[in-house]
Amino acid sequence: MLAQLLPLPGLPPLFEILALLILLVIGILILVLIIKVIFLFLPAAIIAVVVWFLTGSLFWAGVAFLIVALISIIGRR
């Protein structure tokens, strides 16, 4: 109903399909990147939480997070 009231210019169907496929690929790549980053920093976050529970210090939890994250990044190369 709204489309009849407000005609919007569109692309030809072939270009719309190509644009959809390109946007889908970009979206999937972004999701894969986010998931890889989460799995990269997950051990560091777990260690930081454990250190925080044991010491009660956010400073030492942050230090532990940075050290484990650095080791994870170096280990991936």
Backbone torsions as a table, in degrees:
resi	resn	phi	psi	omega
1	MET	NA	-45.1	-179.2
2	LEU	-67.3	-34.8	-179.8
3	ALA	-64.1	-30.4	178.7
4	GLN	-74.5	-33.3	-179.0
5	LEU	-77.4	-32.5	-175.4
6	LEU	-128.3	87.1	-178.9
7	PRO	-72.0	124.4	179.3
8	LEU	-107.7	142.6	177.3
9	PRO	-69.0	142.5	-179.1
10	GLY	-128.4	172.2	176.6
11	LEU	-91.8	159.1	173.1
12	PRO	-60.7	151.9	-174.9
13	PRO	-55.1	-37.1	-179.7
14	LEU	-65.4	-41.4	178.7
15	PHE	-68.8	-34.9	177.0
16	GLU	-63.8	-41.8	179.0
17	ILE	-66.3	-42.5	178.0
18	LEU	-64.0	-42.5	178.3
19	ALA	-63.8	-40.4	177.6
20	LEU	-61.3	-46.0	180.0
21	LEU	-64.0	-41.3	178.5
22	ILE	-63.9	-44.2	179.1
23	LEU	-66.3	-35.7	176.1
24	LEU	-64.3	-43.5	178.8
25	VAL	-63.3	-44.2	178.8
26	ILE	-62.1	-43.7	178.8
27	GLY	-62.5	-42.2	178.7
28	ILE	-65.7	-41.1	177.8
29	LEU	-62.6	-40.2	178.1
30	ILE	-64.7	-42.5	178.4
31	LEU	-63.0	-42.7	178.6
32	VAL	-62.4	-42.2	178.6
33	LEU	-62.4	-44.0	179.1
34	ILE	-62.9	-42.7	179.9
35	ILE	-64.7	-40.8	178.1
36	LYS	-63.6	-40.1	178.8
37	VAL	-65.8	-40.5	178.7
38	ILE	-62.4	-45.8	180.0
39	PHE	-69.1	-26.8	177.2
40	LEU	-69.2	-40.4	-175.7
41	PHE	-97.2	-2.0	-179.9
42	LEU	-62.1	-46.3	177.3
43	PRO	-61.2	-38.2	179.3
44	ALA	-64.2	-40.0	179.5
45	ALA	-67.1	-39.6	179.0
46	ILE	-64.4	-45.1	178.6
47	ILE	-63.0	-40.4	179.9
48	ALA	-63.1	-40.2	178.4
49	VAL	-65.4	-41.9	178.5
50	VAL	-62.7	-45.1	179.3
51	VAL	-63.4	-38.9	179.3
52	TRP	-64.5	-41.5	177.8
53	PHE	-65.9	-37.5	-177.6
54	LEU	-74.9	-39.5	-174.4
55	THR	-102.7	-27.6	-175.4
56	GLY	76.5	8.0	-177.0
57	SER	-108.0	123.5	175.5
58	LEU	-69.7	-28.6	178.9
59	PHE	-62.2	-51.5	-178.4
60	TRP	-68.3	-31.6	175.2
61	ALA	-64.7	-40.7	177.1
62	GLY	-65.9	-40.3	177.4
63	VAL	-63.0	-44.4	179.0
64	ALA	-62.2	-41.0	178.3
65	PHE	-60.8	-46.7	-178.4
66	LEU	-64.1	-41.4	-179.3
67	ILE	-65.1	-47.8	-179.1
68	VAL	-67.3	-37.8	177.6
69	ALA	-63.9	-41.2	178.2
70	LEU	-64.1	-42.8	177.7
71	ILE	-62.9	-39.6	178.9
72	SER	-64.6	-41.7	-179.3
73	ILE	-67.9	-43.2	179.2
74	ILE	-66.9	-37.3	179.3
75	GLY	-67.0	-25.8	179.7
76	ARG	-74.4	-23.3	-177.5
77	ARG	-81.8	NA	NA
